Amino acid sequence: MTNAEPSSPSRATLNRLYALSGNRCAFPRCAAQIIAGVPTLGEVCHIRAASPGGPRYDSSQTAAQRHSYDNLILLCANHHTVIDADVEAYTVARLLKMKADHEQNATALPDEEAAAGAQVLLTVNQSGGIAANNIHTINIHPPASVRMPRALPVSAGMKFFAAGDVLGDRGATFNAERFAYLRLIPASNHPPIGMPRLLEVFKQAKVRPMSDDWGGTATRNKHGAIFYNTGSTQDIPAFTQGTVTGELWGMNGRLFQFQRGPVLPNEPEQETHIVPAVAMEKLYVTTLPNFVRVAATEFNLPLPYTIEFGIKGIEGAYISFPRYPAGHIVGPIYEEAFRRTYPLHEPTPEAMTDLIRRFATDFYELVGAKRADMFDEKFVVGHELPPR
């Protein structure tokens, strides 16, 4: 009787890979950690793809070879995307050298730390694969010269919790499959905030839920502290989560509007989800300054911060605008999810609104719309949106 072919890397393989990585992304000059506590985690990447049609797939490999130490490299989410988006530039030979150079210069982790990290990576893999929804990533904005794809897969990590996880009091959970989110990720070279101070800031309502409703409940959970809107059920509609690392993560499951009927003229009746452009922008306009103020003045975290915008569950959805030459609803969107990450070097209103404008501009391009054509100057000023 022969042993079944492996479908994923073994614990021993992940142990060796993580130990020799020094807990750092192997991409040259990237300082991102692979594991930095909840909710940051890098990605186990195949040099030669694990399945046909993938980047650098080699049909001559066995399953054991594909999931072996020699065919794996640890990267942050963005650099995983970079290498797979340009296979001509990032060849097998180049990635093998990248890995070898990184491991030669990295400080190998102690056995106990390596084993603990391997267990984290193995647990993620068993919960749905190395590209599972609950892989959490720290994202570094790539150089402008790197061509990024329009959208990252949802598997790149848009949640820090598993389905059904209790986040609030009395069993409260966040169950939305369609949501917008915002992350503020501080630099890693600072001491932890500490749970007492984190909870104090949340209890004093200095951090607000990612919502137009800033009321709610603040409490502690297994990830840190959370401030969430409450409703008539135990489903949390919107919240902001904080961790002792100083990271702030907001999620809103009420942005999408449900519509039944023809979406566009001469189309059949259908059930559709709509992303209101103005409501989306205003959500970020109110939330991002609050996050930055808390990070800078309450947590005393040094700049720069990494700011991540994202929206999930958008496949088949439409975007509504206040005006448009051919109608105010445009779509559908063909991507499953969309996100962008940017560095924030100055905590000024101008710097923050510029990031929101850049994200919105790229998001609207998914349906072929130009932001500058959607809003006139009077509308932007009147609704306090980012400049055109």
VMD Tcl script that draws the C-alpha trace (Angstrom):
set ca {
  {0.00 0.00 0.00}
  {1.48 3.34 -1.02}
  {1.28 6.53 1.00}
  {-1.13 9.20 -0.26}
  {0.46 12.13 -2.05}
  {0.68 15.21 0.22}
  {-1.73 18.07 -0.47}
  {0.11 20.63 1.66}
  {3.47 21.19 3.38}
  {4.23 19.07 6.44}
  {4.84 20.39 9.95}
  {8.54 19.55 9.67}
  {8.78 21.46 6.38}
  {7.06 24.53 7.82}
  {9.23 24.34 10.93}
  {12.43 24.42 8.86}
  {11.11 27.08 6.49}
  {10.01 29.40 9.31}
  {13.17 28.86 11.37}
  {15.49 29.77 8.50}
  {13.38 32.77 7.47}
  {14.16 34.62 10.68}
  {10.45 35.57 10.71}
  {10.93 37.98 7.81}
  {9.64 38.23 4.26}
  {12.32 36.93 1.89}
  {11.81 39.71 -0.68}
  {14.94 41.91 -0.77}
  {14.79 44.90 1.60}
  {11.29 44.04 2.85}
  {11.03 44.33 6.64}
  {7.61 42.69 7.01}
  {7.38 40.00 9.66}
  {5.79 36.65 8.81}
  {4.18 36.28 12.24}
  {3.77 39.24 14.57}
  {0.89 38.17 16.78}
  {-2.77 38.73 16.02}
  {-3.62 39.84 13.43}
  {-0.53 39.76 11.24}
  {0.72 36.74 9.31}
  {2.67 36.27 6.09}
  {2.18 33.65 3.40}
  {3.73 30.32 2.48}
  {4.35 30.62 -1.27}
  {5.14 27.99 -3.88}
  {8.09 28.80 -6.13}
  {6.73 26.39 -8.73}
  {2.94 26.52 -8.57}
  {1.02 23.90 -6.62}
  {-1.52 23.34 -9.40}
  {-1.68 23.50 -13.21}
  {-2.08 26.98 -14.63}
  {-0.40 28.60 -11.66}
  {2.76 30.75 -11.81}
  {5.86 28.77 -12.83}
  {4.01 25.43 -12.71}
  {6.27 22.45 -13.43}
  {4.38 19.35 -14.58}
  {7.39 17.15 -13.95}
  {7.22 17.70 -10.19}
  {5.57 15.20 -7.88}
  {3.14 16.38 -5.21}
  {5.82 15.75 -2.60}
  {8.26 17.97 -4.47}
  {5.69 20.74 -4.87}
  {5.08 20.95 -1.12}
  {8.69 20.40 -0.09}
  {11.00 22.88 1.62}
  {12.96 23.39 -1.62}
  {9.85 24.68 -3.44}
  {8.57 27.04 -0.74}
  {9.38 30.59 0.28}
  {7.89 32.84 2.98}
  {6.71 36.26 1.79}
  {4.40 39.04 2.88}
  {1.10 39.20 0.98}
  {2.08 42.04 -1.32}
  {5.36 40.50 -2.40}
  {3.60 37.17 -2.95}
  {1.34 39.06 -5.36}
  {4.32 40.81 -6.97}
  {6.19 37.61 -7.82}
  {3.10 35.85 -9.17}
  {1.99 38.85 -11.25}
  {5.25 38.93 -13.25}
  {6.56 35.42 -13.87}
  {8.96 36.60 -16.56}
  {10.78 38.78 -14.07}
  {10.45 36.41 -11.12}
  {11.69 33.15 -12.53}
  {12.32 29.95 -10.59}
  {16.04 30.65 -10.60}
  {15.57 34.18 -9.28}
  {13.25 33.06 -6.47}
  {15.58 30.24 -5.43}
  {18.43 32.73 -5.20}
  {16.20 35.20 -3.32}
  {15.40 32.53 -0.77}
  {19.00 31.35 -0.43}
  {20.32 34.91 0.01}
  {17.66 35.70 2.59}
  {18.29 32.58 4.65}
  {22.03 33.15 4.52}
  {21.63 36.63 6.01}
  {18.76 35.89 8.40}
  {19.20 34.92 12.03}
  {17.75 31.43 12.48}
  {15.03 31.20 15.10}
  {15.40 29.09 18.27}
  {13.79 25.65 18.13}
  {10.90 26.54 20.45}
  {9.99 29.70 18.53}
  {10.29 27.89 15.21}
  {7.99 25.11 16.39}
  {5.40 27.62 17.62}
  {5.49 29.48 14.31}
  {5.19 26.26 12.33}
  {2.12 25.38 14.35}
  {0.51 28.72 13.43}
  {1.23 28.14 9.74}
  {0.03 24.55 9.95}
  {-3.21 25.55 11.70}
  {-3.95 28.11 9.00}
  {-3.29 25.50 6.34}
  {-5.59 22.93 7.97}
  {-8.38 25.53 8.28}
  {-8.66 25.84 4.54}
  {-5.27 25.95 2.91}
  {-2.41 28.37 2.85}
  {-4.66 30.68 0.85}
  {-7.59 30.39 3.26}
  {-9.79 33.34 4.21}
  {-8.32 33.58 7.68}
  {-4.72 34.05 6.62}
  {-3.88 37.46 8.01}
  {-1.24 39.58 6.38}
  {0.88 42.61 7.06}
  {1.00 44.60 3.85}
  {3.81 46.86 2.69}
  {3.03 49.34 -0.08}
  {5.22 48.35 -3.04}
  {7.38 50.76 -5.05}
  {5.56 52.67 -7.78}
  {7.59 50.78 -10.37}
  {5.97 47.48 -9.38}
  {2.85 46.77 -11.40}
  {0.13 45.55 -9.03}
  {-3.04 43.77 -10.17}
  {-6.36 45.56 -9.93}
  {-7.57 43.43 -7.05}
  {-6.07 41.02 -4.56}
  {-7.87 37.75 -3.84}
  {-9.96 37.61 -0.69}
  {-7.63 34.80 0.42}
  {-4.95 37.43 1.01}
  {-6.60 38.05 4.38}
  {-9.48 40.41 4.98}
  {-10.50 39.07 8.39}
  {-8.56 38.51 11.60}
  {-11.12 36.06 12.98}
  {-12.72 32.79 11.96}
  {-16.37 32.42 11.03}
  {-18.53 32.29 14.14}
  {-15.87 33.72 16.47}
  {-17.39 35.60 19.40}
  {-16.14 39.19 19.30}
  {-18.46 41.00 21.70}
  {-20.53 40.50 24.82}
  {-23.20 37.79 25.10}
  {-21.97 35.88 22.06}
  {-22.00 38.81 19.60}
  {-20.45 37.95 16.22}
  {-19.77 39.64 12.89}
  {-21.31 37.51 10.16}
  {-21.44 39.83 7.14}
  {-20.13 38.29 3.92}
  {-20.09 41.71 2.21}
  {-18.22 44.44 4.03}
  {-15.82 47.36 3.82}
  {-12.82 47.53 6.12}
  {-9.96 49.78 7.15}
  {-6.68 48.91 8.88}
  {-4.05 51.08 10.47}
  {-0.83 49.09 10.90}
  {1.93 50.78 12.92}
  {5.62 50.17 12.46}
  {6.89 47.12 14.33}
  {9.71 48.89 16.21}
  {7.73 50.01 19.27}
  {6.76 48.38 22.58}
  {3.27 46.86 22.96}
  {0.46 49.18 24.02}
  {-0.55 46.87 26.84}
  {-4.07 45.61 27.45}
  {-4.93 48.03 30.30}
  {-4.17 51.11 28.18}
  {-5.79 49.61 25.07}
  {-9.00 48.85 26.94}
  {-8.98 52.27 28.61}
  {-8.87 54.05 25.26}
  {-11.73 51.91 23.94}
  {-13.84 52.27 27.09}
  {-13.47 56.05 26.91}
  {-14.86 55.94 23.35}
  {-11.80 57.60 21.91}
  {-11.86 54.89 19.25}
  {-15.14 54.79 17.34}
  {-16.78 51.96 15.39}
  {-16.26 52.06 11.63}
  {-19.73 53.44 11.13}
  {-21.78 56.63 10.85}
  {-23.22 55.57 14.23}
  {-20.52 56.19 16.80}
  {-22.44 54.74 19.73}
  {-22.09 51.19 20.97}
  {-20.32 48.88 23.37}
  {-16.63 48.64 24.24}
  {-15.26 45.42 25.68}
  {-12.33 43.01 25.66}
  {-12.07 39.89 23.48}
  {-9.39 37.34 22.66}
  {-7.90 39.63 20.00}
  {-7.66 42.74 22.21}
  {-10.34 45.39 22.62}
  {-13.39 46.07 20.46}
  {-15.93 48.91 20.12}
  {-19.00 47.79 18.18}
  {-22.46 48.96 17.20}
  {-25.22 46.97 18.84}
  {-28.51 45.94 17.28}
  {-31.61 43.89 17.96}
  {-29.71 40.62 17.38}
  {-26.28 39.31 18.27}
  {-24.99 40.17 14.78}
  {-22.49 43.03 14.96}
  {-23.13 45.46 12.07}
  {-19.89 47.46 12.42}
  {-16.93 47.67 14.78}
  {-13.33 48.69 15.38}
  {-10.88 46.16 16.84}
  {-7.62 47.12 18.52}
  {-4.65 44.92 19.44}
  {-1.80 45.38 21.88}
  {0.51 45.94 18.90}
  {-1.38 49.20 18.24}
  {-3.12 47.98 15.11}
  {-6.66 49.24 14.51}
  {-9.03 47.29 12.26}
  {-12.51 48.54 11.40}
  {-15.23 46.60 9.55}
  {-18.67 47.67 8.33}
  {-21.27 45.20 7.06}
  {-24.01 47.76 6.42}
  {-22.52 49.60 3.45}
  {-24.10 47.45 0.74}
  {-27.69 48.17 -0.35}
  {-29.95 45.36 -1.55}
  {-32.13 45.96 -4.61}
  {-34.69 43.75 -6.33}
  {-35.69 44.69 -9.88}
  {-34.01 45.80 -13.13}
  {-30.63 47.34 -12.39}
  {-30.23 49.05 -15.75}
  {-32.80 49.96 -18.43}
  {-34.02 47.05 -20.59}
  {-32.53 44.46 -18.23}
  {-34.51 41.68 -16.51}
  {-35.50 41.84 -12.87}
  {-32.81 40.56 -10.53}
  {-31.54 40.70 -6.97}
  {-28.53 42.97 -6.77}
  {-26.20 44.48 -4.20}
  {-25.21 48.12 -4.61}
  {-22.14 49.92 -3.24}
  {-23.09 53.60 -2.77}
  {-19.97 55.57 -3.75}
  {-20.74 58.59 -1.57}
  {-21.53 56.51 1.52}
  {-18.33 54.48 1.02}
  {-16.13 57.56 0.77}
  {-17.79 59.24 3.76}
  {-17.27 56.08 5.80}
  {-13.53 56.30 5.23}
  {-13.50 60.10 5.64}
  {-14.90 59.75 9.17}
  {-13.00 56.62 10.22}
  {-9.43 57.18 9.03}
  {-8.83 60.47 10.93}
  {-10.13 58.83 14.10}
  {-7.74 55.91 13.70}
  {-4.77 58.18 13.01}
  {-5.55 60.48 15.95}
  {-5.80 57.53 18.34}
  {-2.57 55.95 17.06}
  {-0.64 59.22 17.27}
  {-2.02 60.84 20.43}
  {-3.44 58.02 22.56}
  {-0.96 55.25 21.73}
  {1.97 57.57 20.93}
  {2.93 55.44 17.95}
  {5.54 56.89 15.59}
  {4.88 57.42 11.91}
  {4.79 56.12 9.24}
  {1.68 53.94 9.39}
  {0.52 51.47 6.77}
  {-3.10 52.17 5.84}
  {-5.10 49.39 4.20}
  {-8.49 49.93 2.55}
  {-10.58 46.98 1.39}
  {-14.01 45.80 0.36}
  {-15.20 42.18 0.10}
  {-18.17 40.45 -1.47}
  {-18.32 42.75 -4.49}
  {-18.55 40.16 -7.28}
  {-21.78 40.84 -9.19}
  {-22.40 44.08 -7.31}
  {-22.87 47.53 -8.86}
  {-21.63 50.97 -7.80}
  {-24.07 53.86 -7.53}
  {-22.97 57.45 -8.19}
  {-24.81 60.74 -7.75}
  {-24.63 61.35 -11.49}
  {-23.35 59.50 -14.56}
  {-23.81 60.06 -18.31}
  {-25.57 56.71 -18.85}
  {-27.29 56.35 -15.47}
  {-26.32 56.42 -11.81}
  {-25.69 52.68 -11.34}
  {-22.66 51.13 -13.04}
  {-21.49 47.52 -13.11}
  {-21.33 44.67 -12.54}
  {-18.04 44.13 -10.74}
  {-16.27 40.91 -11.72}
  {-13.73 40.79 -8.88}
  {-14.46 39.04 -5.60}
  {-12.66 41.60 -3.46}
  {-10.52 44.71 -3.72}
  {-7.95 46.41 -1.52}
  {-5.09 48.88 -1.54}
  {-2.34 49.67 0.98}
  {-0.47 52.95 1.28}
  {2.10 54.48 3.63}
  {0.98 57.49 5.66}
  {3.92 59.72 6.53}
  {2.06 62.79 7.84}
  {-1.11 62.81 10.00}
  {-2.60 65.73 8.09}
  {-6.13 65.96 6.65}
  {-4.65 66.46 3.19}
  {-2.53 63.32 3.39}
  {-5.44 61.22 4.65}
  {-7.99 62.44 2.10}
  {-5.44 61.83 -0.66}
  {-5.23 58.14 0.33}
  {-9.02 57.86 0.31}
  {-9.19 59.54 -3.10}
  {-6.58 57.15 -4.50}
  {-8.40 54.09 -3.19}
  {-11.80 55.27 -4.46}
  {-10.36 56.16 -7.87}
  {-8.91 52.67 -8.31}
  {-12.07 51.01 -7.00}
  {-14.34 52.83 -9.44}
  {-12.11 51.78 -12.32}
  {-13.33 48.22 -11.74}
  {-16.55 49.25 -13.52}
  {-14.81 51.56 -16.01}
  {-15.79 54.75 -14.19}
  {-13.55 57.77 -13.62}
  {-13.98 59.42 -10.25}
  {-13.39 62.89 -11.68}
  {-16.40 62.37 -13.97}
  {-18.68 61.10 -11.19}
  {-18.55 64.11 -8.88}
  {-18.38 67.79 -9.76}
  {-16.49 70.21 -7.55}
  {-19.62 71.64 -5.94}
  {-20.81 68.17 -4.93}
  {-17.42 67.18 -3.49}
  {-17.19 70.34 -1.37}
  {-20.82 70.17 -0.25}
  {-20.50 66.56 0.92}
  {-16.98 66.96 2.37}
  {-15.50 64.28 0.11}
  {-11.85 64.04 -0.99}
  {-10.91 66.48 -3.79}
  {-11.51 65.40 -7.38}
}
mol new
graphics top color blue
foreach p $ca { graphics top sphere $p radius 0.5 }
foreach p [lrange $ca 0 end-1] q [lrange $ca 1 end] { graphics top cylinder $p $q radius 0.2 }
display resetview
